[in-house]
Amino acid sequence: MEQGLVALAAGLAIGLGAFGAATAQAKAAAATFEGVTRNPSSKDAVFVPFILALAFMEFQAILAFIVAFLLLQG
């Protein structure tokens, strides 16, 4: 019974982490593309913060994977 709950917790951790990261990346990309479409000259100023934000979002998904992995190992 306890192992089943741990597996459920690991599944929820990776599922919610991946869902949150994917949703945030989609919103960030949509906002960036809309901003560049409205003002094409802002492309260079927006690119680095956009990539940095995507890296932080991806780090969230990696942390969720690590938490799920540690739950299953313990």
N, C-alpha and C positions, 0 to 999 in steps of 0.2 A: 504494500500500500504506500509506504513512504517513498519508495523508488519511483512509483508512478507519479506522485505529486512533484518530485524533483524534476522528472522529465517534463511534466506539464509546465513547471516554472521556467525551465530552460527554453521550451518552445515559445512560451509567451515572451520571454526576454528577447529572443532573436526576432520573433515576429513583430513585436511592437517597435523594436529598435530599427529594423529594416523599413517598416512602414513609415515611421517618423522621418527617417533620413530620405526616403524616396519622395515623400510628400513635400518636404522642405526643399529638396533639390528641384522638384518640378515648379514650385512657386518662385524660387529664386531665378530659375532659367526664364520663366514666363515674364517676370518683372524686368529682368535684364534685357531680354529681346524687345519687350515693349518700349523700354527706355531708349534703346539704341535705334529702334524704328522711328521714334518721335524726334530724336536728336542724333543723327548719325555721327556727328563730330565728337560725341562723348564716348565712342567705342574704346579708345585707348585709356581713358580715365576709369572706365567701368570694368575693364577686363581683369586686372589684378585683384581687386576686391572680390569679384565674382568667383574667380578660381580659388581664392583663399577661403571664401565661405563654403564652396563645395567641398574643399578638403576637410573643414571642420565637421560638415554634415556626414561625410564618409567616415570620419573618425568616430562619430556617434554609433554608426552601424558596426564598426569594428569592435568598439567597446561592448556592445550588446552581444556580439559573437563570443568575446572573451568571457563575459559573465555567464553565458549559457554553457560554454565549455567548462568553466570552473564549477558550475553547479553539477554537471554530470560527472566530474572527476571526484567530487567530495563525497 
